[in-house]
C-alpha cells in the first residue's frame, strides 16, 4: 500500500507483527515536504491503532535515511495562499502563522517520540535536520558509520531548531551545543563511543541489522510493550522533557524569524538571487573555517 504519489511507502508483515515505512523521495535524498510528513503521520496512526502490529521500521529509499525538511520553498511550509488560491507568496509569513504551523509540525515529532509501539530506525547515508531528529527519536536505531548527521539548517535559520529538550537529553549538552551552534555535519562513526545509537556498523550491514532488531523486539508481549512505552514516556517527560511540547515550537517560530546583520549569511535571500544549489555552495563556503595546523 502506498500514498497517492508513492513518496511514502507502507508495508505490513502480519506474521512478524512489523510495519515498514519508507521515505521514497531519493531524487531529493528523501527530504520531505508537509504532504510527505502528513502521509507518514497517517501511516503511524494506522500502526498505533492496529493491535496486531508491535513494531514500526522507519527507513529511507536507496540507502539514504533523510536529509530533513525540503528547503526548496521554505515559506511554502507555512501554506499561505495568495488571492484566488494562488501559490504561497514568497514573503515572510506572519509570526501568528509561524506559531500555528510550527505547533502542528512539532506535534508530529512529539507524537513520534511518544509513539506507543516500538520504533526501529534503519539509518544510512544522511540523517540531517528533521531526519536527524527522527533518527534520535527511534527506540532502536541502527546507523552506518559513514552516515552524515547534523543540523546544517542552523547555519541559516539559527540554533533554535528542533526539539532542544530531545537534543540535550539524547546527545548530551556538549555535543548538542556543538552541532546546534556550528551547524557541523559529522559522521556517525566519530561518536560511536558515546552510545547515542543502539548499533553503529558498516553501511552494508545496516538494513539487515535493523531488520534483526525489529524482529527481536516484535517477539516481546504486545501489551507489555505498550505499557512499557508509556512508562518510558512518563519517566522522560518528568526527567527531561518538561515544557518541551510548548517550548519547541515557540522557540522555532521566533528563532526562524531572524534579521541578518551585514556579513551574516542569509540563505533565503541568497537562494532567491542564485538558486538553491548555488546557495548551498555559498553557505558552505561562508561557514568554512580551516582547522589550525
Long-range contacts (C-beta under 8 A, 24 or more apart in sequence): 3-36, 3-39, 5-35, 7-32, 7-35, 7-36, 7-39, 8-36, 8-39, 8-40, 8-43, 9-61, 10-43, 10-46, 12-53, 14-52, 14-53, 16-214, 16-215, 16-218, 17-52, 17-53, 17-54, 17-55, 17-218, 17-222, 18-53, 18-54, 18-55, 18-56, 18-57, 18-214, 18-215, 18-218, 19-43, 19-46, 19-47, 19-50, 19-53, 19-55, 19-56, 19-57, 20-56, 20-57, 20-59, 21-56, 21-57, 21-58, 21-59, 22-59, 22-60, 22-61, 23-58, 23-59, 23-60, 23-61, 23-65, 23-66, 24-60, 24-61, 25-61, 26-60, 26-61, 26-62, 26-64, 28-67, 28-70, 29-64, 29-66, 29-67, 29-125, 29-126, 30-60, 30-61, 30-62, 30-64, 30-65, 30-66, 30-67, 30-131, 31-66, 31-67, 31-68, 31-69, 31-70, 31-71, 31-131, 32-66, 32-68, 32-69, 32-70, 32-130, 33-69, 33-70, 33-76, 33-77, 34-77, 34-79, 37-69, 37-105, 37-108, 40-108, 41-108, 41-111, 44-111, 44-112, 44-115, 47-117, 48-115, 48-116, 48-117, 51-222, 53-117, 54-117, 54-118, 54-217, 54-218, 54-220, 54-222, 54-225, 55-117, 55-118, 55-119, 55-120, 55-214, 55-217, 55-218, 56-115, 56-117, 56-118, 56-119, 56-120, 57-120, 57-121, 57-122, 57-210, 57-211, 57-214, 58-119, 58-120, 58-121, 58-122, 58-134, 58-138, 59-121, 59-122, 59-207, 59-210, 60-122, 60-124, 60-125, 60-131, 62-125, 63-124, 63-125, 63-203, 63-206, 63-207, 64-124, 64-125, 64-126, 65-121, 65-122, 65-123, 65-124, 65-125, 65-126, 65-127, 65-131, 65-134, 65-135, 65-147, 66-126, 66-127, 66-128, 66-130, 66-131, 66-134, 67-126, 67-128, 67-129, 67-131, 68-128, 68-129, 68-130, 68-131, 68-132, 68-133, 68-153, 69-129, 69-130, 69-153, 71-153, 71-267, 71-276, 72-276, 74-268, 75-268, 77-101, 77-105, 90-272, 92-257, 95-253, 95-254, 95-257, 98-253, 98-256, 98-257, 99-249, 99-250, 99-253, 102-249, 102-250, 102-252, 102-253, 103-249, 105-249, 105-252, 106-163, 106-245, 106-248, 106-249, 106-252, 109-133, 109-134, 109-137, 109-162, 109-163, 109-166, 109-248, 110-163, 110-244, 110-245, 110-248, 112-137, 113-137, 113-163, 113-166, 113-233, 114-229, 114-233, 115-229, 116-226, 116-229, 116-230, 117-225, 117-226, 117-229, 118-214, 118-217, 118-218, 118-220, 118-225, 118-229, 120-210, 120-213, 120-214, 120-217, 121-210, 122-206, 122-207, 122-210, 122-211, 123-147, 123-188, 123-197, 123-206, 123-210, 124-203, 124-206, 124-207, 125-203, 128-152, 128-185, 129-153, 129-161, 129-162, 130-162, 133-162, 133-163, 133-166, 135-197, 136-166, 136-167, 136-170, 136-171, 136-196, 137-166, 139-217, 139-229, 140-198, 140-210, 140-213, 140-214, 140-217, 141-197, 141-198, 141-199, 142-197, 142-198, 142-199, 142-200, 142-201, 142-206, 142-209, 142-210, 142-213, 143-188, 143-197, 143-199, 143-200, 143-201, 143-206, 144-188, 144-200, 144-201, 144-202, 144-203, 144-205, 144-206, 145-187, 145-188, 145-189, 145-192, 145-200, 145-201, 145-202, 145-203, 146-187, 146-188, 146-189, 146-203, 147-187, 147-188, 147-203, 148-185, 148-186, 148-187, 148-188, 149-185, 149-186, 149-187, 149-188, 150-179, 150-183, 150-184, 150-185, 150-186, 151-179, 151-180, 151-183, 152-183, 152-185, 153-183, 154-179, 154-180, 154-181, 154-182, 154-183, 155-183, 155-265, 155-267, 155-283, 155-287, 156-265, 156-266, 156-267, 156-268, 156-283, 157-255, 157-256, 157-258, 157-267, 158-255, 158-256, 158-258, 159-255, 160-251, 160-252, 160-254, 160-255, 160-256, 161-252, 161-255, 161-256, 162-248, 162-252, 163-244, 163-248, 164-244, 164-247, 164-248, 164-251, 165-240, 165-241, 165-242, 165-243, 165-244, 165-247, 165-248, 166-241, 166-244, 168-240, 169-236, 169-240, 169-241, 170-196, 171-196, 182-287, 183-287
